[in-house]
Amino acid sequence: MPLIRRLRTKAGDALLRRVAGPTAHRKRARIHGTPGPRWFAPDRPVRTVHADASMYVGGLAALLLQSLHPVAMAAVWAHSGFRGDPWGRLQRTSTFLAETTFGTAHDAERAVERVRRVHERVVGQTSGGVPYRASDPSLLSWVHIAETYCFLEAHQRYGRSPLTGRQADAYVADMASVAVRLGVEDPPLTLDALVASLRSRRRELGTTVESAATARYLLVSPPLPLPARLPYLLLATAAVDLLPRWARELLPVPRRVRLLLRFARPGGLAVTAAIRWATPPLPGTAGR
C-alpha cells in the first residue's frame, strides 16, 4: 500500500474511532447496512448535512452555544460525564445522530427511547438553587435549537454542497421530527423560525462558572495528542466564528483563539477538507 494511502487510512481510522468509539467500523456497518425502512429517505437534507465533514465544526459550535444556558449547563456538568469521559459523551452523541439519521426506523426508535430514559433520571439544581430536569421541554428545546442552528450554519459555510433556501427549511423540518419524538414541544419548522427561536432565548443565557470552564476545556485543553492540537485549534476557531456575534461576546474565548478569528474561514475550510479526505466513505457509497 503506498505511503499516502497508508497515512490516509491510519488518519481516517483514528478519527473515526475517536468520534464513534473502538467498534466504529462495526457500528457503521450496522447502522448503514441493516435492511429496513428509515425515518429519512436518501435524498433528505438531514442526510446531506449529517454525512458531511462540516459536522465537526458544527458539533463543537453547538456545545459552546449550549453551554451558555446556565440551567442546561448545570445539568450537563453534573450528570453527563463530560469532564471525566468527554470522548465517551461525544461517541454517544454521534451514535444517536447516526442512528436517527441513517439507521433503520427500529434502531432510531430505540435510540430515542434510550435518551428519553436517561433524561428522566437527570434531575437536580444549579449552584444558585434553581431546580432542573433534563426532560423539561424548554431545556430540550434549547439543546435542539442550538444543535440545528450550528449544524446547518456549519454546513452552509464549510459543507461540500451548501443547501438551497428550500433545502435549509427542509433540514430544519427533518430535525424537528426527531425533536418532537424526544419531547420538544412545537419546534421551529423553517430556517426563519429557527433563527427567531434562537433570538428569543437570548435573555436566558449568560456566562457561568461551568460555561467558562467548558469553553476553556473545549478550546484550550482538550484531551488530544500533540500532533492533533494545531488542526484542532483551527477547528475550534472556526466553531467560535460560527456563533452569532452576541454569543461570542458572552463566551470567555481564549486570547489565542481570538487572535486567529480573522483566519477562521480559511482554517475551517482547510481542516474540513482534511477530515473529508481522511474519513472513509459511508458504507454503500462509491466515494466521498
LOLUM-197617 format. One line per 2 residues: number of its first residue (from 1); their letters; for each residue x, y, z of N, C-alpha, C. Coordinates in nm, 2 decimals. Each point is the difference from the previous one (the first is absolute). Layout:
N
NUM> A> X,Y,Z,X,Y,Z,X,Y,Z  ... .
REM end
This chain:
288
1> MP> 0.09,-0.12,0.00,-0.09,0.12,0.00,0.09,0.12,0.00  -0.02,0.10,-0.10,0.08,0.12,0.00,0.00,0.07,0.13 .
3> LI> 0.10,0.08,0.03,0.01,0.07,0.13,-0.12,0.10,0.02  -0.03,0.07,-0.10,-0.11,0.10,0.01,-0.13,-0.07,0.04 .
5> RR> -0.03,-0.12,-0.07,-0.12,-0.07,0.03,0.01,-0.05,0.14  0.11,-0.05,0.05,0.01,-0.05,0.14,-0.02,0.11,0.10 .
7> LR> 0.06,0.12,-0.03,-0.03,0.11,0.09,-0.14,0.04,0.00  -0.06,0.00,-0.11,-0.15,0.04,-0.01,-0.08,-0.10,0.08 .
9> TK> 0.03,-0.13,-0.02,-0.08,-0.10,0.07,0.02,0.01,0.15  0.12,0.02,0.04,0.03,0.01,0.14,-0.06,0.12,0.07 .
11> AG> 0.00,0.11,-0.07,-0.06,0.13,0.05,-0.15,-0.02,0.00  -0.06,-0.06,-0.10,-0.14,-0.02,0.00,-0.05,-0.09,0.11 .
13> DA> 0.07,-0.11,0.02,-0.04,-0.09,0.11,0.01,0.06,0.13  0.11,0.08,0.03,0.02,0.06,0.12,-0.11,0.10,0.03 .
15> LL> -0.04,0.08,-0.10,-0.10,0.10,0.01,-0.14,-0.07,0.03  -0.03,-0.10,-0.08,-0.12,-0.07,0.02,-0.02,-0.07,0.13 .
17> RR> 0.11,-0.06,0.05,-0.01,-0.06,0.13,-0.01,0.10,0.11  0.06,0.12,-0.01,-0.01,0.10,0.10,-0.15,0.05,0.01 .
19> VA> -0.06,0.01,-0.12,-0.14,0.06,0.00,-0.10,-0.11,0.03  0.02,-0.12,-0.05,-0.11,-0.10,0.01,0.04,-0.12,0.09 .
21> GP> 0.12,0.00,0.05,0.03,-0.11,0.10,0.08,-0.11,-0.06  0.05,-0.09,0.08,0.09,-0.11,-0.05,-0.06,-0.10,-0.10 .
23> TA> -0.14,0.00,0.01,-0.07,-0.09,-0.10,-0.06,0.08,-0.11  0.07,0.11,-0.04,-0.06,0.09,-0.10,-0.04,-0.06,-0.13 .
25> HR> 0.09,-0.09,-0.05,-0.03,-0.06,-0.13,-0.11,-0.10,0.00  -0.01,-0.08,0.11,-0.12,-0.09,0.01,-0.13,0.08,0.02 .
27> KR> 0.01,0.11,0.08,-0.11,0.09,0.02,-0.05,0.06,-0.13  0.09,0.05,-0.08,-0.03,0.06,-0.13,-0.07,-0.10,-0.09 .
29> AR> 0.06,-0.12,0.00,-0.06,-0.11,-0.09,-0.14,-0.03,0.04  -0.02,-0.01,0.14,-0.14,-0.03,0.04,-0.10,0.11,-0.03 .
31> IH> 0.04,0.13,0.03,-0.09,0.11,-0.02,-0.04,0.02,-0.14  0.10,-0.01,-0.09,-0.02,0.03,-0.14,-0.04,-0.12,-0.08 .
33> GT> 0.04,-0.12,0.05,-0.02,-0.12,-0.09,-0.12,-0.09,0.04  -0.06,0.02,0.12,-0.11,-0.08,0.04,-0.13,0.04,-0.09 .
35> PG> -0.06,-0.10,-0.06,-0.11,0.03,-0.09,-0.12,0.04,0.09  -0.09,0.08,-0.06,-0.12,0.04,0.07,-0.04,0.14,-0.03 .
37> PR> -0.12,0.04,0.03,-0.04,0.14,-0.03,0.07,0.10,0.09  0.02,0.12,-0.05,0.07,0.11,0.07,-0.09,0.11,0.03 .
39> WF> 0.03,0.08,0.10,-0.08,0.13,0.02,0.02,0.09,-0.11  0.12,0.00,-0.06,0.03,0.10,-0.11,0.05,-0.07,-0.13 .
41> AP> -0.06,0.05,-0.11,0.04,-0.06,-0.13,0.14,0.05,-0.03  0.07,-0.07,-0.09,0.14,0.04,-0.04,0.02,0.14,-0.04 .
43> DR> -0.11,0.06,-0.06,0.02,0.14,-0.05,-0.04,0.11,0.09  -0.03,-0.04,0.13,-0.04,0.11,0.10,0.12,0.08,0.04 .
45> PV> -0.02,0.13,0.02,0.11,0.09,0.04,0.07,-0.04,0.13  -0.07,-0.06,0.09,0.06,-0.04,0.13,0.11,-0.10,-0.03 .
47> RT> -0.01,-0.09,-0.10,0.10,-0.09,-0.03,0.12,0.07,-0.07  -0.02,0.10,-0.08,0.10,0.07,-0.06,0.09,0.07,0.10 .
49> VH> -0.07,0.07,0.10,0.07,0.08,0.10,0.08,-0.09,0.09  -0.06,-0.11,0.05,0.06,-0.08,0.10,0.11,-0.10,-0.05 .
51> AD> 0.01,-0.01,-0.13,0.10,-0.08,-0.06,0.13,0.08,-0.03  -0.01,0.13,0.01,0.11,0.09,-0.04,0.10,0.03,0.11 .
53> AS> 0.12,0.02,-0.04,0.11,0.03,0.10,-0.02,0.13,0.07  -0.09,0.09,-0.05,-0.03,0.12,0.07,-0.07,-0.02,0.13 .
55> MY> -0.05,-0.12,0.03,-0.06,-0.03,0.13,0.10,0.01,0.11  0.13,-0.02,-0.03,0.10,0.02,0.11,0.00,0.14,0.05 .
57> VG> -0.01,0.10,-0.09,-0.01,0.14,0.04,-0.13,0.03,0.07  -0.11,-0.05,-0.06,-0.13,0.02,0.05,-0.02,-0.06,0.14 .
59> GL> 0.05,-0.12,0.02,-0.01,-0.06,0.13,0.07,0.07,0.11  0.12,0.05,-0.03,0.07,0.07,0.11,-0.07,0.14,0.02 .
61> AA> -0.04,0.06,-0.10,-0.08,0.13,0.02,-0.12,-0.02,0.08  -0.07,-0.11,-0.03,-0.12,-0.03,0.08,0.02,-0.02,0.15 .
63> LL> 0.11,-0.07,0.03,0.04,-0.02,0.14,0.03,0.14,0.07  0.07,0.09,-0.07,0.03,0.13,0.05,-0.13,0.08,0.02 .
65> LQ> -0.09,0.00,-0.10,-0.12,0.08,0.01,-0.09,-0.06,0.11  -0.01,-0.13,0.01,-0.09,-0.06,0.10,0.05,0.03,0.14 .
67> SL> 0.13,0.02,0.02,0.06,0.02,0.13,-0.04,0.14,0.06  -0.05,0.09,-0.09,-0.04,0.13,0.05,-0.14,0.00,0.07 .
69> HP> -0.07,-0.11,0.00,-0.12,-0.01,0.08,0.03,-0.05,0.14  -0.01,0.08,0.11,0.05,-0.04,0.13,-0.06,-0.13,0.05 .
71> VA> -0.13,-0.01,-0.02,-0.07,-0.12,0.05,0.04,-0.13,-0.08  0.00,0.01,-0.13,0.04,-0.11,-0.08,0.15,-0.04,0.03 .
73> MA> 0.08,0.10,0.02,0.14,-0.03,0.02,0.02,-0.06,0.14  -0.07,0.04,0.10,0.01,-0.06,0.13,-0.04,-0.15,-0.01 .
75> AV> -0.10,-0.04,-0.08,-0.04,-0.14,-0.01,0.11,-0.08,-0.07  0.06,0.06,-0.11,0.10,-0.07,-0.07,0.12,-0.02,0.09 .
77> WA> 0.04,0.11,0.07,0.12,0.00,0.09,-0.01,-0.11,0.10  -0.12,-0.02,0.06,-0.02,-0.09,0.11,-0.03,-0.14,-0.04 .
79> HS> -0.05,-0.02,-0.12,-0.06,-0.14,-0.03,0.06,-0.06,-0.12  0.06,0.07,-0.09,0.03,-0.06,-0.13,0.13,-0.07,-0.01 .
81> GF> 0.09,0.01,0.10,0.13,-0.06,-0.01,0.09,0.08,-0.09  -0.03,0.12,-0.03,0.07,0.09,-0.09,0.15,0.01,0.04 .
83> RG> 0.02,0.03,0.13,0.14,0.02,0.04,0.08,-0.13,0.01  -0.06,-0.10,0.05,0.07,-0.13,0.02,0.01,-0.08,-0.13 .
85> DP> -0.09,0.01,-0.09,0.00,-0.08,-0.12,-0.05,0.08,-0.12  0.07,0.10,-0.04,-0.05,0.08,-0.11,-0.02,-0.07,-0.13 .
87> WG> 0.09,-0.09,-0.03,-0.01,-0.08,-0.13,-0.11,-0.10,0.01  -0.03,-0.05,0.11,-0.12,-0.09,0.02,-0.12,0.07,-0.03 .
89> RL> -0.02,0.12,0.05,-0.12,0.08,-0.02,-0.01,0.04,-0.15  0.11,0.03,-0.06,0.00,0.03,-0.15,-0.04,-0.12,-0.08 .
91> QR> 0.05,-0.12,0.04,-0.03,-0.12,-0.07,-0.15,-0.03,0.01  -0.06,0.02,0.12,-0.14,-0.03,0.02,-0.09,0.10,-0.08 .
93> TS> 0.05,0.13,-0.01,-0.08,0.09,-0.08,0.01,-0.03,-0.14  0.12,-0.03,-0.05,0.01,-0.03,-0.15,-0.07,-0.13,-0.03 .
95> TF> -0.01,-0.09,0.09,-0.07,-0.12,-0.03,-0.15,0.03,-0.01  -0.05,0.08,0.09,-0.14,0.04,-0.01,-0.04,0.07,-0.13 .
97> LA> 0.09,0.09,-0.04,-0.03,0.07,-0.13,0.01,-0.09,-0.11  0.09,-0.10,0.00,0.01,-0.09,-0.11,-0.12,-0.10,-0.01 .
99> ET> -0.04,-0.04,0.12,-0.11,-0.10,0.00,-0.13,0.07,-0.04  -0.03,0.12,0.04,-0.12,0.07,-0.03,0.00,0.05,-0.14 .
101> TF> 0.12,0.03,-0.06,0.00,0.05,-0.13,0.01,-0.10,-0.11  0.09,-0.11,0.03,0.03,-0.10,-0.10,-0.05,-0.14,0.03 .
103> GT> -0.03,-0.02,0.13,-0.04,-0.14,0.04,-0.14,-0.04,-0.04  -0.03,-0.13,0.03,-0.14,-0.04,-0.02,-0.09,0.07,0.09 .
105> AH> -0.13,0.00,-0.03,-0.10,0.06,0.09,0.00,-0.06,0.13  0.02,-0.13,0.00,0.01,-0.08,0.13,0.11,0.05,0.09 .
107> DA> 0.12,0.01,-0.06,0.12,0.05,0.08,-0.02,0.15,0.04  -0.06,0.08,-0.09,-0.02,0.14,0.03,-0.09,0.01,0.12 .
109> ER> -0.11,-0.08,0.00,-0.10,0.01,0.11,0.07,-0.04,0.13  0.08,-0.11,0.00,0.07,-0.04,0.12,0.10,0.10,0.05 .
111> AV> 0.07,0.07,-0.09,0.09,0.11,0.04,-0.07,0.11,0.07  -0.12,0.04,-0.05,-0.08,0.11,0.06,-0.04,-0.05,0.14 .
113> ER> -0.05,-0.12,0.01,-0.05,-0.05,0.13,0.12,-0.01,0.10  0.12,-0.03,-0.04,0.11,0.00,0.09,0.03,0.14,0.06 .
115> VR> -0.01,0.09,-0.09,0.03,0.14,0.04,-0.11,0.05,0.09  -0.12,-0.03,-0.03,-0.12,0.04,0.09,0.02,-0.06,0.14 .
117> RV> 0.04,-0.13,0.01,0.01,-0.06,0.13,0.11,0.07,0.08  0.11,0.03,-0.07,0.11,0.08,0.07,-0.05,0.13,0.05 .
119> HE> -0.07,0.07,-0.09,-0.05,0.14,0.04,-0.09,-0.01,0.13  -0.08,-0.11,0.01,-0.09,-0.01,0.11,0.08,-0.01,0.13 .
121> RV> 0.12,-0.05,0.00,0.08,-0.02,0.12,0.08,0.12,0.04  0.01,0.09,-0.10,0.09,0.12,0.03,-0.08,0.11,0.06 .
123> VG> 0.01,0.02,0.13,-0.07,0.10,0.08,0.10,0.06,0.10  -0.02,0.13,0.04,0.10,0.06,0.09,-0.03,0.14,0.01 .
125> QT> 0.10,0.08,0.05,-0.02,0.14,0.00,0.14,0.07,-0.03  -0.01,0.12,-0.05,0.12,0.07,-0.03,0.07,0.05,0.13 .
127> SG> 0.12,0.05,-0.01,0.07,0.05,0.11,-0.07,0.12,0.07  -0.09,0.06,-0.08,-0.08,0.11,0.06,-0.14,-0.04,0.05 .
129> GV> -0.02,-0.14,0.00,-0.12,-0.05,0.06,-0.12,-0.01,-0.09  0.03,0.01,-0.13,-0.11,-0.01,-0.10,-0.02,-0.15,-0.03 .
131> PY> -0.12,-0.06,0.02,-0.02,-0.14,-0.03,-0.01,-0.02,-0.15  0.04,-0.12,-0.04,-0.01,-0.03,-0.14,-0.03,-0.15,-0.02 .
133> RA> -0.05,-0.04,-0.12,-0.02,-0.13,-0.04,0.03,-0.01,-0.15  0.08,-0.09,-0.04,0.04,-0.01,-0.14,-0.11,-0.02,-0.10 .
135> SD> -0.11,-0.05,0.05,-0.12,-0.03,-0.08,-0.09,0.13,-0.02  0.04,0.11,0.06,-0.07,0.12,-0.01,-0.01,0.05,-0.15 .
137> PS> -0.12,0.01,-0.06,0.00,0.04,-0.14,0.07,0.12,-0.03  0.01,0.10,0.09,0.07,0.12,-0.03,0.15,-0.02,-0.02 .
139> LL> 0.06,-0.09,0.09,0.14,-0.03,-0.01,0.03,-0.08,-0.13  -0.09,-0.10,-0.02,0.01,-0.08,-0.12,0.00,0.09,-0.13 .
141> SW> -0.09,0.10,0.01,-0.01,0.09,-0.12,0.13,0.08,-0.02  0.06,0.04,0.11,0.12,0.08,-0.01,0.11,-0.08,-0.07 .
143> VH> 0.02,-0.13,0.05,0.10,-0.08,-0.06,-0.03,-0.03,-0.15  -0.12,-0.02,-0.03,-0.04,-0.03,-0.14,0.03,0.13,-0.09 .
145> IA> -0.04,0.11,0.05,0.02,0.12,-0.08,0.14,0.03,-0.02  0.09,-0.01,0.10,0.14,0.02,-0.01,0.06,-0.09,-0.10 .
147> ET> -0.03,-0.13,0.01,0.06,-0.10,-0.09,-0.04,0.02,-0.14  -0.13,0.02,-0.02,-0.05,0.02,-0.14,0.06,0.12,-0.07 .
149> YC> 0.01,0.11,0.08,0.06,0.13,-0.05,0.14,-0.03,-0.04  0.08,-0.06,0.09,0.14,-0.01,-0.02,0.04,-0.10,-0.11 .
151> FL> -0.08,-0.11,0.00,0.03,-0.10,-0.11,-0.03,0.06,-0.13  -0.11,0.07,-0.02,-0.04,0.06,-0.12,0.10,0.11,-0.04 .
153> EA> 0.03,0.09,0.09,0.09,0.11,-0.03,0.14,-0.05,-0.04  0.05,-0.11,0.06,0.13,-0.06,-0.03,-0.01,-0.06,-0.14 .
155> HQ> -0.11,-0.06,-0.04,-0.01,-0.06,-0.13,0.00,0.11,-0.11  -0.08,0.10,0.03,-0.01,0.11,-0.10,0.14,0.07,-0.02 .
157> RY> 0.08,0.00,0.10,0.13,0.06,-0.01,0.11,-0.09,-0.05  0.00,-0.13,0.05,0.11,-0.09,-0.02,-0.04,-0.13,-0.07 .
159> GR> -0.12,-0.02,-0.03,-0.05,-0.12,-0.06,0.04,-0.01,-0.15  0.01,-0.12,-0.05,0.03,-0.01,-0.14,-0.10,0.05,-0.09 .
161> SP> -0.13,-0.02,0.04,-0.11,0.04,-0.09,-0.10,0.08,0.09  0.01,0.13,0.02,-0.09,0.08,0.08,-0.14,-0.01,-0.05 .
163> LT> -0.10,0.01,0.09,-0.14,-0.02,-0.03,-0.06,0.12,-0.06  -0.10,-0.01,-0.08,-0.08,0.11,-0.05,-0.09,0.04,0.11 .
165> GR> -0.07,0.12,-0.01,-0.09,0.04,0.10,-0.11,-0.10,0.03  -0.05,-0.06,-0.10,-0.11,-0.10,0.02,0.06,-0.12,0.07 .
167> QA> 0.12,-0.04,-0.04,0.06,-0.12,0.07,0.03,0.03,0.15  0.05,0.13,0.02,0.02,0.03,0.14,-0.12,-0.01,0.09 .
169> DA> -0.11,0.05,-0.06,-0.13,-0.01,0.08,-0.03,-0.15,0.02  0.02,-0.08,-0.10,-0.03,-0.15,0.01,0.09,-0.06,0.11 .
171> YV> 0.13,0.05,0.00,0.09,-0.06,0.11,-0.06,0.04,0.14  -0.04,0.12,0.02,-0.06,0.04,0.13,-0.12,-0.09,0.03 .
173> AD> -0.08,-0.03,-0.10,-0.12,-0.08,0.02,0.04,-0.15,0.03  0.11,-0.05,-0.07,0.04,-0.13,0.03,0.05,-0.01,0.15 .
175> MA> 0.08,0.10,0.04,0.04,0.00,0.14,-0.11,0.01,0.10  -0.10,0.08,-0.04,-0.12,0.01,0.09,-0.07,-0.13,0.02 .
177> SV> -0.01,-0.08,-0.10,-0.07,-0.13,0.01,0.07,-0.09,0.11  0.13,0.01,0.01,0.07,-0.08,0.10,-0.02,0.07,0.14 .
179> AV> 0.01,0.13,0.00,-0.02,0.07,0.12,-0.13,-0.03,0.07  -0.11,0.00,-0.08,-0.13,-0.03,0.06,0.00,-0.14,0.07 .
181> RL> 0.06,-0.09,-0.06,0.01,-0.14,0.06,0.08,0.01,0.13  0.09,0.09,0.02,0.07,0.01,0.12,-0.07,0.08,0.11 .
183> GV> -0.11,0.07,-0.04,-0.08,0.07,0.10,0.00,0.15,-0.02  0.06,0.05,-0.11,0.00,0.15,-0.03,-0.14,0.03,-0.05 .
185> ED> -0.05,0.11,0.06,-0.13,0.05,-0.04,0.01,0.11,-0.10  -0.07,-0.02,-0.11,-0.02,0.11,-0.11,0.14,0.05,-0.04 .
187> PP> 0.09,-0.09,-0.05,0.13,0.05,-0.05,-0.02,0.08,-0.13  0.10,0.08,-0.03,-0.01,0.08,-0.13,0.01,-0.09,-0.12 .
189> LT> -0.07,0.04,-0.11,-0.01,-0.09,-0.11,0.06,0.07,-0.13  0.05,0.12,0.02,0.07,0.07,-0.11,0.12,0.07,0.05 .
191> LD> 0.09,0.04,-0.09,0.12,0.07,0.04,-0.03,0.13,0.07  -0.10,0.08,-0.05,-0.04,0.12,0.06,-0.05,-0.02,0.14 .
193> AL> -0.08,-0.10,0.02,-0.06,-0.03,0.13,0.11,-0.05,0.09  0.10,-0.07,-0.05,0.12,-0.04,0.08,0.08,0.12,0.06 .
195> VA> 0.03,0.09,-0.09,0.07,0.12,0.04,-0.07,0.08,0.10  -0.14,0.01,-0.02,-0.08,0.08,0.09,0.00,-0.07,0.14 .
197> SL> -0.01,-0.13,0.00,0.00,-0.08,0.12,0.13,0.02,0.08  0.11,0.00,-0.08,0.13,0.02,0.07,0.01,0.14,0.06 .
199> RS> -0.05,0.10,-0.07,0.01,0.14,0.05,-0.09,0.01,0.13  -0.11,-0.07,0.00,-0.10,0.01,0.11,0.06,-0.06,0.13 .
201> RR> 0.10,-0.08,-0.01,0.06,-0.06,0.12,0.11,0.08,0.06  0.04,0.11,-0.07,0.12,0.07,0.04,0.00,0.05,0.15 .
203> RE> -0.12,0.04,0.04,-0.01,0.05,0.14,0.02,-0.10,0.10  0.00,-0.13,-0.03,0.02,-0.11,0.09,0.15,-0.03,0.02 .
205> LG> 0.08,0.05,-0.09,0.14,-0.04,-0.01,0.10,0.09,0.08  0.11,-0.06,0.03,0.10,0.08,0.07,0.12,-0.09,0.03 .
207> TT> 0.11,0.06,0.04,0.12,-0.07,0.04,0.00,-0.04,0.15  0.02,-0.13,0.02,0.01,-0.05,0.14,0.14,-0.06,0.02 .
209> VE> 0.02,-0.05,0.12,0.13,-0.07,0.03,0.01,-0.12,-0.09  -0.11,-0.07,-0.01,0.00,-0.13,-0.08,0.02,0.03,-0.15 .
211> SA> -0.06,0.11,-0.05,0.01,0.03,-0.14,0.14,0.05,-0.03  0.06,0.07,0.09,0.14,0.05,-0.02,0.10,-0.11,0.00 .
213> AT> -0.02,-0.10,0.09,0.08,-0.11,0.01,-0.01,-0.09,-0.12  -0.12,-0.01,-0.05,-0.03,-0.08,-0.12,0.07,0.06,-0.12 .
215> AR> -0.01,0.13,-0.02,0.07,0.07,-0.11,0.15,-0.02,0.01  0.06,0.01,0.11,0.14,-0.02,0.02,0.04,-0.14,-0.04 .
217> YL> -0.08,-0.09,0.05,0.03,-0.14,-0.03,-0.01,-0.04,-0.15  -0.10,0.05,-0.06,-0.02,-0.03,-0.14,0.09,0.07,-0.09 .
219> LV> 0.04,0.13,0.04,0.08,0.08,-0.09,0.15,0.00,0.03  0.04,-0.03,0.12,0.14,0.01,0.04,0.06,-0.14,0.03 .
221> SP> -0.07,-0.08,0.07,0.06,-0.13,0.06,-0.08,-0.12,-0.03  -0.04,-0.03,-0.12,-0.07,-0.13,-0.03,0.10,-0.11,0.01 .
223> PL> -0.04,-0.12,0.04,0.09,-0.12,0.01,0.04,-0.05,-0.14  0.10,0.06,-0.06,0.04,-0.04,-0.13,0.15,-0.02,-0.01 .
225> PL> 0.05,-0.08,-0.08,0.14,-0.02,-0.02,0.06,0.13,-0.06  0.13,0.03,0.02,0.06,0.12,-0.05,-0.01,0.03,-0.15 .
227> PA> 0.01,-0.10,-0.08,-0.01,0.03,-0.15,-0.14,0.05,-0.04  -0.10,-0.03,0.08,-0.14,0.04,-0.03,-0.03,0.13,0.05 .
229> RL> 0.09,0.06,0.08,-0.04,0.13,0.07,-0.02,0.12,-0.10  0.09,0.01,-0.10,-0.01,0.11,-0.09,-0.13,-0.01,-0.09 .
231> PY> -0.02,-0.12,-0.06,-0.13,-0.01,-0.08,-0.12,0.03,0.09  0.01,-0.05,0.13,-0.12,0.02,0.09,-0.02,0.15,0.03 .
233> LL> 0.11,0.07,0.02,-0.01,0.14,0.02,-0.06,0.08,-0.11  0.03,-0.04,-0.13,-0.07,0.06,-0.11,-0.15,-0.04,-0.01 .
235> LA> -0.03,-0.12,0.04,-0.14,-0.05,0.01,-0.07,0.08,0.10  0.06,0.02,0.12,-0.06,0.07,0.11,-0.03,0.15,-0.04 .
237> TA> 0.10,0.05,-0.06,-0.02,0.14,-0.05,-0.11,0.02,-0.10  -0.01,-0.10,-0.09,-0.11,0.01,-0.09,-0.14,-0.02,0.07 .
239> AV> 0.00,-0.08,0.11,-0.12,-0.02,0.07,-0.04,0.13,0.08  0.09,0.06,0.05,-0.03,0.13,0.07,-0.05,0.10,-0.10 .
241> DL> 0.07,0.01,-0.11,-0.04,0.10,-0.10,-0.14,-0.03,-0.06  -0.05,-0.13,0.01,-0.13,-0.04,-0.05,-0.11,0.06,0.09 .
243> LP> 0.03,0.03,0.12,-0.11,0.05,0.09,-0.05,0.14,-0.03  -0.12,0.03,0.04,-0.04,0.14,-0.02,0.09,0.09,0.09 .
245> RW> 0.01,0.12,-0.05,0.09,0.10,0.07,-0.03,0.01,0.15  -0.13,0.01,0.03,-0.04,0.01,0.14,0.05,-0.12,0.09 .
247> AR> 0.00,-0.12,-0.06,0.04,-0.12,0.07,0.15,0.01,0.02  0.08,0.04,-0.10,0.14,0.01,0.01,0.04,0.10,0.11 .
249> EL> -0.08,0.11,0.02,0.03,0.09,0.10,-0.03,-0.05,0.14  -0.09,-0.09,0.01,-0.03,-0.06,0.13,0.11,-0.11,0.04 .
251> LP> 0.05,-0.06,-0.10,0.10,-0.11,0.03,0.14,0.06,0.04  0.06,-0.07,0.10,0.14,0.04,0.04,0.10,-0.06,-0.10 .
253> VP> 0.01,0.05,-0.12,0.08,-0.06,-0.10,0.15,0.03,0.03  0.08,-0.10,0.00,0.15,0.02,0.03,0.06,0.09,-0.10 .
255> RR> 0.11,0.07,0.04,0.06,0.10,-0.08,0.06,-0.06,-0.13  0.05,-0.12,0.01,0.06,-0.06,-0.12,-0.11,-0.03,-0.11 .
257> VR> -0.12,-0.03,0.04,-0.11,-0.02,-0.09,-0.04,0.13,-0.06  -0.02,0.10,0.09,-0.04,0.14,-0.05,0.10,0.05,-0.11 .
259> LL> 0.13,-0.03,0.02,0.10,0.05,-0.09,-0.01,-0.07,-0.14  -0.05,-0.12,0.00,-0.02,-0.08,-0.12,-0.13,0.02,-0.07 .
261> LR> -0.09,0.08,0.06,-0.14,0.01,-0.06,0.00,0.06,-0.14  0.10,0.08,-0.03,0.00,0.06,-0.14,0.04,-0.10,-0.10 .
263> FA> 0.06,-0.12,0.05,0.03,-0.11,-0.10,-0.09,-0.11,0.02  -0.12,0.02,0.07,-0.09,-0.11,0.03,-0.05,-0.08,-0.13 .
265> RP> -0.04,0.08,-0.10,-0.06,-0.07,-0.11,0.10,-0.08,-0.08  0.12,0.06,-0.04,0.09,-0.09,-0.07,0.05,-0.11,0.08 .
267> GG> 0.02,0.02,0.13,0.04,-0.11,0.09,-0.11,-0.11,0.01  -0.13,0.04,0.01,-0.10,-0.09,0.00,-0.02,-0.08,-0.13 .
269> LA> 0.02,0.07,-0.11,0.00,-0.07,-0.13,0.11,-0.10,-0.01  0.12,0.03,0.05,0.11,-0.09,-0.01,-0.02,-0.12,0.08 .
271> VT> -0.05,0.02,0.13,-0.02,-0.12,0.09,-0.11,-0.09,-0.05  -0.11,0.06,-0.04,-0.11,-0.09,-0.05,0.04,-0.07,-0.13 .
273> AA> 0.08,0.06,-0.08,0.05,-0.07,-0.12,0.09,-0.11,0.04  0.08,0.02,0.10,0.09,-0.11,0.04,-0.08,-0.12,0.06 .
275> IR> -0.11,0.04,0.08,-0.08,-0.10,0.06,-0.07,-0.08,-0.11  -0.05,0.07,-0.10,-0.08,-0.06,-0.11,0.10,-0.09,-0.08 .
277> WA> 0.12,0.03,-0.01,0.10,-0.08,-0.07,0.03,-0.13,0.07  0.01,0.02,0.14,0.04,-0.12,0.08,-0.11,-0.09,0.03 .
279> TP> -0.12,0.05,0.02,-0.11,-0.09,0.05,-0.05,-0.10,-0.11  -0.01,-0.13,0.04,-0.05,-0.10,-0.09,-0.14,0.04,-0.05 .
281> PL> -0.03,-0.03,-0.13,-0.14,0.02,-0.05,-0.10,-0.08,0.08  -0.12,0.04,0.01,-0.11,-0.07,0.06,-0.02,-0.13,-0.07 .
283> PG> -0.04,-0.11,0.07,-0.03,-0.13,-0.06,-0.11,0.02,-0.11  0.03,-0.06,-0.11,-0.10,0.00,-0.11,0.01,0.12,-0.09 .
285> TA> 0.11,0.09,0.02,0.02,0.11,-0.09,0.12,-0.03,-0.08  0.01,0.07,-0.11,0.11,-0.03,-0.09,0.13,0.08,0.04 .
287> GR> -0.02,0.11,0.08,0.12,0.08,0.03,-0.05,0.12,0.08  0.09,0.10,0.01,-0.03,0.11,0.08,-0.08,0.11,-0.07 .
REM end
